Amino acid sequence: MAFIPALETIFKEIQNQENAFAMSKYMKNNFSFFGIKTEERRHHFKAILKENQIEVAANARSIVLLLLKKPEREFHYCAIEIAIKELRGNYKKEDIQFIEQLITTHSWWDSVDTLAKYVLGAYLMAFPAEIDAVIHRLSHSENMWLNRSALLFQLGYKEKTDFNLLQKICEEHQTSKAFFIQKAIGWALREYAKTNPDLVRDFVLTSNLKPLSKKEALKNS
């Protein structure tokens, strides 16, 4: 394979240690960085992707997993962008195992939120009959990031949102002390409030959600 070596070569050439230190600090030192800002990273990533499009299209899932195994966060961002682009319209039913692996590998809010909306959400839009079983499993998982994904997967659904399901998941996690879960509850509700503000407001005001979740949900009300 030529794609990953080419990507690694250019990232090493343009790395910036000062930026890398700041980026790692912003991410609570959970990851190492090359220190390449998003616009520059995407510029080089897209150029190399274009040169190796046939290889990447034919091996998208394996390339994504290989990139995720690397320590630098820039590789993880590229992996997610490949998954979004190459799997769109090409999901297989068995991809749910692959998607859960993506969510639970090097998990943090920046990767999980993108995967929940653009990969998990797209997959379940393609296989709506799988929603109940998949979301039940994710919502009841011991992995917080799978729980957060269950709350956020409908972010792009708008009028297609199953509010009864969203409400159920919010209630399942309403006693959670985890910051990322409380924020996710509020974010999911706030997003759907753009479509149906009265329904969301009524639910929030009569719920037992944590104060942070309520505040986030009603931020635009």
C-alpha positions as CSV (number, residue, x, y, z in Angstrom):
1,M,0.0,0.0,0.0
2,A,1.3,3.5,-0.9
3,F,-1.3,5.7,0.7
4,I,-0.4,5.4,4.4
5,P,3.4,5.7,3.8
6,A,2.9,8.8,1.7
7,L,0.6,10.4,4.3
8,E,3.2,9.6,7.0
9,T,6.0,11.1,5.0
10,I,4.3,14.4,4.4
11,F,3.0,14.7,8.0
12,K,6.6,14.2,9.3
13,E,7.9,16.8,6.9
14,I,5.4,19.5,8.0
15,Q,5.1,18.7,11.7
16,N,5.3,21.6,14.1
17,Q,6.4,20.8,17.7
18,E,5.1,24.0,19.2
19,N,1.6,23.4,17.7
20,A,1.9,19.7,18.8
21,F,2.4,20.7,22.4
22,A,-0.5,23.0,22.4
23,M,-2.8,20.6,20.6
24,S,-1.9,17.7,23.0
25,K,-2.5,20.0,26.0
26,Y,-6.0,21.0,24.6
27,M,-6.8,17.3,24.4
28,K,-5.8,16.7,28.0
29,N,-2.6,15.0,26.8
30,N,-4.6,12.0,25.7
31,F,-2.9,12.0,22.3
32,S,0.3,12.9,20.6
33,F,0.2,15.2,17.6
34,F,2.3,16.2,14.6
35,G,1.1,19.7,15.2
36,I,-0.6,20.1,11.9
37,K,-3.6,22.4,11.8
38,T,-6.8,21.2,10.3
39,E,-6.7,23.2,7.0
40,E,-3.1,22.2,6.2
41,R,-3.7,18.6,7.2
42,R,-6.8,18.3,5.0
43,H,-5.0,20.0,2.1
44,H,-2.2,17.4,2.0
45,F,-4.5,14.5,3.0
46,K,-6.9,15.2,0.0
47,A,-4.0,15.5,-2.4
48,I,-2.5,12.1,-1.3
49,L,-6.0,10.6,-1.3
50,K,-6.6,11.7,-4.8
51,E,-3.3,10.1,-5.9
52,N,-4.3,6.9,-4.2
53,Q,-8.0,6.9,-4.7
54,I,-8.3,3.4,-6.2
55,E,-6.2,1.8,-3.4
56,V,-8.2,3.6,-0.7
57,A,-11.6,2.8,-2.2
58,A,-10.7,-0.8,-2.5
59,N,-9.3,-1.1,1.0
60,A,-11.2,1.6,3.0
61,R,-12.0,-0.4,6.1
62,S,-8.6,-1.9,6.6
63,I,-6.9,1.5,5.9
64,V,-9.1,3.2,8.4
65,L,-8.2,0.6,11.1
66,L,-4.5,0.9,10.3
67,L,-4.6,4.6,10.6
68,L,-6.4,4.4,14.0
69,K,-3.6,2.2,15.3
70,K,-1.1,5.0,14.9
71,P,-0.4,7.2,17.9
72,E,-0.7,10.7,16.3
73,R,-4.2,12.2,16.3
74,E,-3.9,13.6,12.8
75,F,-4.0,10.0,11.5
76,H,-7.2,9.3,13.4
77,Y,-8.8,12.4,11.9
78,C,-7.9,11.1,8.4
79,A,-9.3,7.7,9.2
80,I,-12.6,9.2,10.2
81,E,-12.8,11.3,7.1
82,I,-12.1,8.2,4.9
83,A,-14.8,6.3,6.7
84,I,-17.3,9.0,6.1
85,K,-16.4,9.5,2.5
86,E,-15.9,5.9,1.4
87,L,-18.7,4.2,3.3
88,R,-21.4,6.7,2.3
89,G,-23.9,4.7,0.3
90,N,-21.8,1.6,0.7
91,Y,-22.6,0.4,4.2
92,K,-23.0,-3.4,4.8
93,K,-25.2,-4.7,7.6
94,E,-22.2,-6.2,9.4
95,D,-20.4,-2.8,9.4
96,I,-21.9,-2.2,12.9
97,Q,-19.0,-4.1,14.5
98,F,-16.5,-2.0,12.5
99,I,-18.3,1.2,13.6
100,E,-18.3,0.2,17.2
101,Q,-14.6,-0.5,16.9
102,L,-14.0,3.0,15.5
103,I,-16.0,4.6,18.3
104,T,-14.1,2.7,21.0
105,T,-10.6,3.2,19.6
106,H,-8.7,6.2,20.9
107,S,-12.0,7.6,22.1
108,W,-12.5,11.3,22.9
109,W,-15.2,13.8,22.2
110,D,-13.7,15.0,18.9
111,S,-13.6,11.6,17.3
112,V,-16.7,10.1,18.9
113,D,-19.0,13.0,18.1
114,T,-18.1,12.9,14.4
115,L,-18.4,9.2,14.2
116,A,-21.8,9.2,16.0
117,K,-23.4,11.7,13.6
118,Y,-21.7,10.9,10.3
119,V,-21.0,7.2,10.5
120,L,-23.3,5.5,13.0
121,G,-26.1,7.9,12.1
122,A,-25.6,7.2,8.4
123,Y,-25.4,3.5,8.9
124,L,-28.6,3.4,10.9
125,M,-30.3,5.6,8.3
126,A,-29.3,2.9,5.8
127,F,-30.5,0.1,8.0
128,P,-33.4,1.5,10.1
129,A,-34.6,-2.0,11.1
130,E,-31.3,-2.2,13.1
131,I,-31.9,0.9,15.2
132,D,-33.7,-0.6,18.2
133,A,-31.2,-3.4,18.7
134,V,-28.1,-1.4,18.1
135,I,-29.1,1.6,20.2
136,H,-30.3,-0.6,23.0
137,R,-26.9,-2.3,23.1
138,L,-24.9,0.9,22.8
139,S,-27.0,2.7,25.4
140,H,-26.6,-0.2,27.9
141,S,-22.9,-0.7,27.3
142,E,-20.4,-0.1,30.0
143,N,-18.4,2.1,27.6
144,M,-19.3,5.7,28.1
145,W,-18.5,6.6,24.5
146,L,-20.9,4.1,23.1
147,N,-23.5,5.6,25.4
148,R,-22.8,9.0,24.1
149,S,-23.0,7.8,20.6
150,A,-26.5,6.4,21.3
151,L,-27.5,9.8,22.4
152,L,-26.0,11.7,19.5
153,F,-26.5,9.4,16.4
154,Q,-29.7,11.4,15.4
155,L,-28.0,14.8,15.3
156,G,-28.5,15.1,11.6
157,Y,-31.9,13.5,11.4
158,K,-34.0,16.7,11.9
159,E,-37.6,15.9,11.1
160,K,-36.8,12.2,10.8
161,T,-35.7,12.1,14.5
162,D,-37.4,9.4,16.6
163,F,-38.1,11.6,19.6
164,N,-39.6,8.8,21.6
165,L,-36.3,6.9,21.3
166,L,-34.3,10.0,22.1
167,Q,-36.4,10.7,25.2
168,K,-36.0,7.1,26.3
169,I,-32.2,7.2,26.0
170,C,-32.1,10.5,27.8
171,E,-34.1,9.0,30.7
172,E,-31.8,6.0,30.8
173,H,-28.9,8.2,31.4
174,Q,-30.4,11.1,33.3
175,T,-28.7,10.1,36.6
176,S,-25.3,9.8,35.0
177,K,-22.6,11.9,36.7
178,A,-20.4,11.8,33.6
179,F,-19.9,15.2,32.2
180,F,-19.8,13.9,28.6
181,I,-23.1,12.1,29.0
182,Q,-24.8,15.1,30.6
183,K,-23.6,17.4,27.8
184,A,-24.6,14.9,25.1
185,I,-28.2,14.7,26.5
186,G,-28.4,18.5,26.4
187,W,-26.8,18.7,22.9
188,A,-29.1,16.1,21.4
189,L,-32.2,17.8,22.8
190,R,-31.0,21.3,21.8
191,E,-30.5,20.1,18.2
192,Y,-33.9,18.5,17.9
193,A,-35.4,21.7,19.4
194,K,-34.5,23.4,16.1
195,T,-37.2,21.1,14.6
196,N,-39.7,20.9,17.4
197,P,-38.9,23.4,20.2
198,D,-42.2,23.0,22.1
199,L,-41.9,19.2,22.4
200,V,-38.3,19.5,23.7
201,R,-39.1,22.2,26.1
202,D,-42.1,20.3,27.6
203,F,-39.9,17.2,28.0
204,V,-37.0,19.1,29.6
205,L,-39.2,21.1,32.1
206,T,-41.0,17.9,33.3
207,S,-38.0,15.7,33.4
208,N,-35.5,14.7,36.1
209,L,-32.5,15.5,33.9
210,K,-29.4,16.9,35.5
211,P,-29.1,20.7,35.6
212,L,-26.3,20.7,33.1
213,S,-28.4,18.7,30.6
214,K,-31.4,21.0,31.1
215,K,-29.2,24.1,30.6
216,E,-27.7,22.8,27.4
217,A,-31.0,21.6,26.1
218,L,-32.7,25.0,26.6
219,K,-29.7,27.2,25.7
220,N,-31.4,28.5,22.5
221,S,-34.9,28.8,24.0
